[in-house]
Amino acid sequence: MPVIAASEIHGLASTDDKQLKTALGQWLDNPPRRIDRLILQCLLAAAPLKPQVRSNCGLYLASAHPARATMGALLEAVCVQHKQPKPFEFVNSVSNAAGFHIAQQLGINGPNLFIGAGEQVWAQLQALANLDLQDGLIEQALLLVCDERGDFCVQALLLEGAVSGAYTNSFAELSVGIKVMQLHLE
């Protein structure tokens, strides 16, 4: 799977949503409203790749968990306070909410999949994308991994073409020879 574009976003855990929205504004004319931190971070990593993304691209996103604040508020309201969830919390608690917004903003019409990130996340995303590439369902695959353990990092790769053989389990190895668009938020 030849990588044709890559981006990597780093930020401090203390980076607030307003700072993320401001940074996103440089890439998107009309960023979505009422989105949570996971969606903001993933959009920020995907948006710089928009010029190279075709509409028949597949989207494969991984994170260890959905947005913590959104899930915490939802569980607090429903399980502890026995209230109905707020629409914002309910809609954004669905794991593929981030994928929906990325696909909408980048004009992606291909498959859209969210998985839980484990130790072999890059190999798993490549395997899933490769199946759709081999079947001719898509011409490109956009892979994103969001890591929010402590400070956050979101990495995105845009791939073209199926491969046979072993998969690489490292963003660094996958992006060798590609100019990676870097953004560091403080």
DATAUR-V854389 format. One record per run of one state. SS is the DSSP state (a for helix, b for strand, c for the rest). FROM is the first residue (numbers start at 1). TO is the last residue. Records with the same first field share a line. If there is no record, write none. Layout:
SS=FROM-TO ; FROM-TO
This chain:
c=1-1 ; 12-16 ; 26-36 ; 48-49 ; 53-56 ; 64-67 ; 81-86 ; 94-96 ; 107-111 ; 117-120 ; 135-139 ; 148-151 ; 161-170 ; 175-179 ; 186-186
b=2-11 ; 57-63 ; 112-116 ; 140-147 ; 152-160 ; 180-185
a=17-25 ; 37-47 ; 50-52 ; 68-80 ; 87-93 ; 97-106 ; 121-134 ; 171-174
